[in-house]
Amino acid sequence: MDETCQPPIIRLNIDLLLLIFKMNADMFADDKALETTRFSSQVCREWRGVMLESPSLWGHLIDLDALTQRRDEWRNEVLRRSGESSLSIKSFNALFILRSLVPRSDGSLWLAEDISPWEIFFFSLIDKKWNKIERLTIRMGSHIRFPTEILCSPAPQLQIFEVSTANSVRIEEQQGRSIFDDKAPLLHTFHSRNLTFQLSASWIQNLRSVEMGPLFPISSVLDVLKRAPMLEDIIYTGSFGNGQSGQITPHTSSFVLGPNIRSLQIGASLSACLSLLGSVIPTHDYLLQISTSRFGLETVPLDSLSHYTENHFHVHAPTKITLDISKKFQFVTRNSKGPQFVLKVLCSDAAGREGPLGILPALQIPVCRFVTELDLTSDQVLREEGKLPVSAFLSL
């Protein structure tokens, strides 16, 4: 073809062309990234050559949701094209398929389907290539258990570990061993609610984002905050039953949040949440989100909430306040940078939503002169016991 007749994209520098291919191959931003990359490799001989000579392009396209064919050819081909490059693996649906249980003659139950070809592929892949995995982002159903012998092996290239399991599955460490064999030097993101790890693990100091679940007491949040100086985001979801997430002893010294913290999201019982608030001191702009239940509201002292919010709003002067008591109870403050303080209280019924209004007097907002917008949402007429705290709140 005459060069003057070629489309401009054909004349692009190889490095620039490869950069475009990699941008289009982000399977975490585009569910069709693997399909797009495959079609792009079939456009012309030049493009195909560039893409097949780039194993890292294919290594970061192990999208099990797009590899659920009955035959193994395409799965094996993608893996072959990845060569010895590091790997990114994603699955939101392929490992989460609900299986039917069928009764056996002896009355017990068994799965109606055998293990799928892509599940076999996945387990073979993590078994043979565990030391090549850079990112693992998967959601697993209750019929799948992550092999602990693999989980307790060194992960020299692992940077992002996001493993979500069904509620009925608990991933446990083998006795006497630790997750990643305490060897994950590049790990910076760890998200898994049903997996425990040793709070003394060496890789914790490198974390920038962590998610923990009810297998940990709420005091573990403080332990991680103290051991991870580069931490930016922490999510903790414990039990909402009173006392089941534990509490932080009142004699624990207060901890000043590090300068890198961007968000602290806590979901647990009211007593557990308040014990944490009583142990941290805010020093800069960040998002604090508390989700709790109204259980114990009448008996749990709110002093720590008052003390914390007074410190918090001295540092983060709000410009907008939202109070929603429609189908939920939610108190939110914002400034020019976005939400800074969110308090959600779970209520089982409409009448129960007035109970959390007793929290309002405990919210100390010493700097109100910057507030320019106040939103109050309610889908019901408040009873007398609900009017007083709202009236007092509106008079701030």
QUIVEN-V841703 format. One record per residue. D_CENTER is the distance of its C-alpha to the mean C-alpha in Angstrom with 2 decimals. Layout:
D_CENTER + D_CENTER
This chain:
51.09 + 52.54 + 50.03 + 50.93 + 49.81 + 46.42 + 43.37 + 41.91 + 38.68 + 40.87 + 42.20 + 38.87 + 38.50 + 36.82 + 34.15 + 33.31 + 33.35 + 30.95 + 28.58 + 28.68 + 28.06 + 24.94 + 23.62 + 24.28 + 22.65 + 19.00 + 17.65 + 14.11 + 15.97 + 18.75 + 18.99 + 22.65 + 22.37 + 24.04 + 26.72 + 27.40 + 27.79 + 30.08 + 32.25 + 32.44 + 33.76 + 36.56 + 37.82 + 40.39 + 41.47 + 40.38 + 36.80 + 36.60 + 37.96 + 35.49 + 32.47 + 33.76 + 34.44 + 30.82 + 29.02 + 25.82 + 25.61 + 25.53 + 23.50 + 20.41 + 21.16 + 20.60 + 19.16 + 19.96 + 19.71 + 22.62 + 24.41 + 25.36 + 29.08 + 31.43 + 33.12 + 31.68 + 33.40 + 30.75 + 27.92 + 30.28 + 31.42 + 28.02 + 27.53 + 31.11 + 30.60 + 27.71 + 30.31 + 29.18 + 26.39 + 22.84 + 20.57 + 17.31 + 16.52 + 14.61 + 14.97 + 13.52 + 16.92 + 19.42 + 18.24 + 17.46 + 21.01 + 22.56 + 25.73 + 28.94 + 30.58 + 34.35 + 36.82 + 38.94 + 42.61 + 41.94 + 39.58 + 36.32 + 33.56 + 32.44 + 30.19 + 32.15 + 30.86 + 30.92 + 27.91 + 27.33 + 28.39 + 24.95 + 23.61 + 26.56 + 25.75 + 22.14 + 23.37 + 26.24 + 24.11 + 21.79 + 24.97 + 27.01 + 24.60 + 22.01 + 23.32 + 22.88 + 19.19 + 17.38 + 14.10 + 13.00 + 10.50 + 11.78 + 11.83 + 14.86 + 17.33 + 19.24 + 22.07 + 20.31 + 19.83 + 18.46 + 21.65 + 21.49 + 24.34 + 22.25 + 19.14 + 21.58 + 23.11 + 22.84 + 20.28 + 22.19 + 20.45 + 16.80 + 14.64 + 11.16 + 10.20 + 7.49 + 9.41 + 9.08 + 12.48 + 14.69 + 15.40 + 18.74 + 17.62 + 17.27 + 16.91 + 19.37 + 20.75 + 24.38 + 26.74 + 27.85 + 25.19 + 21.86 + 18.75 + 19.57 + 22.95 + 21.70 + 22.14 + 19.15 + 20.55 + 18.47 + 14.95 + 12.90 + 9.21 + 8.36 + 5.39 + 7.57 + 8.82 + 12.27 + 13.21 + 15.20 + 16.32 + 19.21 + 18.66 + 21.55 + 20.05 + 21.28 + 18.15 + 16.29 + 18.51 + 17.06 + 13.35 + 12.05 + 8.34 + 7.42 + 5.71 + 8.88 + 10.62 + 14.22 + 15.86 + 15.78 + 17.96 + 16.85 + 19.21 + 16.89 + 14.81 + 18.11 + 18.78 + 15.72 + 16.50 + 20.04 + 19.44 + 17.05 + 19.17 + 17.14 + 13.83 + 12.54 + 9.24 + 8.52 + 6.80 + 9.35 + 10.34 + 13.91 + 16.97 + 18.50 + 21.92 + 23.94 + 24.10 + 21.83 + 19.08 + 21.95 + 22.89 + 23.46 + 27.19 + 28.97 + 30.67 + 27.55 + 28.14 + 26.09 + 23.52 + 23.50 + 20.10 + 20.14 + 20.86 + 17.71 + 15.31 + 13.95 + 11.73 + 11.69 + 10.04 + 11.90 + 12.77 + 15.88 + 19.65 + 21.65 + 23.44 + 20.39 + 18.82 + 22.27 + 22.87 + 19.89 + 21.14 + 24.51 + 23.41 + 21.75 + 23.70 + 22.31 + 24.05 + 22.56 + 20.70 + 17.03 + 14.97 + 15.10 + 13.74 + 15.23 + 15.11 + 17.94 + 20.92 + 24.56 + 25.64 + 27.75 + 27.98 + 31.75 + 31.94 + 29.12 + 30.47 + 28.69 + 30.21 + 27.03 + 25.47 + 28.65 + 28.72 + 25.14 + 25.45 + 28.81 + 27.41 + 24.36 + 26.56 + 29.10 + 26.59 + 24.87 + 27.75 + 26.53 + 28.26 + 26.91 + 26.30 + 25.15 + 26.05 + 25.26 + 27.05 + 27.46 + 25.35 + 23.03 + 23.33 + 21.32 + 22.40 + 21.05 + 22.61 + 22.37 + 24.25 + 24.89 + 21.51 + 19.59 + 18.14 + 18.58 + 18.73 + 17.40 + 18.74 + 18.28 + 20.56 + 20.49 + 24.06 + 25.59 + 28.47 + 30.07 + 32.33 + 29.55 + 28.01 + 30.91 + 30.21 + 27.22 + 29.60 + 30.95 + 28.00 + 29.34 + 32.17 + 29.84 + 27.94 + 29.95 + 30.03 + 32.86 + 32.55 + 33.04 + 35.42 + 32.76 + 31.49 + 32.84 + 30.97 + 30.42 + 29.03 + 29.92 + 29.08 + 30.74 + 31.97 + 34.39 + 37.30 + 36.40 + 38.58 + 40.49 + 38.07 + 35.31 + 37.48 + 38.18 + 34.73 + 33.99 + 37.41 + 36.88 + 33.51 + 35.17 + 37.94 + 35.79
